[in-house]
Amino acid sequence: MNKLEILKNKFLNGNESRILNRISEKESNNIMLRSVKKDPIIIGISGSKGKSTISYLIHNYLKKEGYRSMLYSSIGIDSRASFNIIDEEVENPIVDTQMILDIVEEAIEYDAEYIIMEVNERAIHKGYTNNFPFDIRLLSNIRDTHNTYFYNNYRETKINFFKEASKETTLIFNASSKETFEELYNINSNKKITYMSNYVTNEKEIDRNKVDYFVTSSEEQMDSVEGLRFEVNEESFSTNMLYSHNAINIAGVISVLKEINIYDYNKFAEYIKSITIPGRDEIINLNNRKIIINTSISPQLKRLNSYKVRGEFNKLHLLVGAVGLGYKYWIDEFGEEKLIRERELSISYAFNYLKKYVDSVTITTNDSGDTNKEELINYQASFIDNGIEVKKEIDRTSAIKNILINSSDGDLIYISGRGNRRVMCDSKNDYVLHKDKEVLLEILKEIGWV
């Protein structure tokens, strides 16, 4: 019995096997379940930031090279037997044991060679990953203050992703402090692979002999609004992805690909040169403007401001709705009072952050739920007290249209909060379908920019 069949028996307890129904509904041919010929390589990726990007880049490189790979990530689910639309965001890629059973059964049906799973703190906290037969576990980083409102032991939860690993699992990680680096490096006797920026390694006085992959700048300007230029162990790369932290993420991808013996420098360098990650800093250059679609604003706005100071564009116009930690399901484990308090903390942090870096902000709605939209927008606007231009628009589509029309040549428009997510919660019980990029493209046609 291979490891997928063992997992299936483990998670089938009390759950329904749904794969045959999915296949018959999705495909016209009569595919039957079969046992996999070979155990797939299962890669679990966690961390405070970067886990979605790393998961997506690994999966799509494997697909590009002809391997049968499955992706379960918040950026999207890419599985032959899944109902989900590829490259469309999901709130939680591992929401319960039924979803894990689905992953296992889809992998069996597909005869998958690789399974790439993004793992958040909830999945670890719930015990879904305990004794899970990952061949590789990767931690992109740990921010001690990240999501601590819902998880008081957030850091310990992330550390536990390594602690619970079987001795056969390879552990790969990046760290931003010497304390975290040493704790992860010495956590057990498993094989360790590390990737770090050369700057952090020196700044935090981390033992260079313990670092396998160094990220360095190949030029004085490591990154700009045109993209990144950097080196990993003296191999040079360029990509249209933004921000120096993505160079670190790419180093994490390289460390995984080398560990599974699927790395070719020339192929990989060409692959990342023009890669676009759905909803993660998607850039549209049009009408002498740059338009960026993304989920979050921190640390992006600070980096974009540095580009503006260098003269790479004129003004920075921000559209913001959901802020901070963003949308959460109304489920018992969070509770309404926690959600309200968490939202207040997120709004306070986000608006005190953004007002330092933008020339104008348009405040609109996003997953507002039961909250009075006008009151919510006014509450958000109350944090702007330094004279930057503030515009308020309840309807998100109108807000996007107006921020475009009111911009000028050489400006940058940053549309934040949703990324590639389609379902927008408009009340506690109702939702609307709104995907920023699709709406944006329709507006661009309407106003005659394309």
Secondary structure, 3 states (H helix, E strand, C coil): CCHHHHHHHHHCCCCCCCHHHHHHHHCCCCCCCCCCCCCCEEEEEECCCCHHHHHHHHHHHHHHCCCCEEEEECCEEECCCCCCCCCCCCCCCCCCHHHHHHHHHHHHHHCCCEEEEECCHHHHHCCCCCCCCCCEEEECCCCCCCCCCCCCCHHHHHHHHHHCCCCCCEEEECCCCHHHHHHHHCCCCCCEEEEEEHHHHHHCCCCHHHCCEEEEECCCCCEECCEEEEEECCEEEEECCCCHHHHHHHHHHHHHHHHCCCCCHHHHHHHHHCCCCCCCCEEEEECCEEEEECCCCCCHHHHHHHHHHCCCCCCEEEEECCCCCCCCCCCCCCCHHHHHHHHHHHHHHHHHHHCCCCCEEEECCCCCCCCCHHHHHHHHHCCCCCCCEEEECCCHHHHHHHHHHCCCCCCEEEECCCCCCCEEECCCCCEEECCHHHHHHHHHHHCCCC
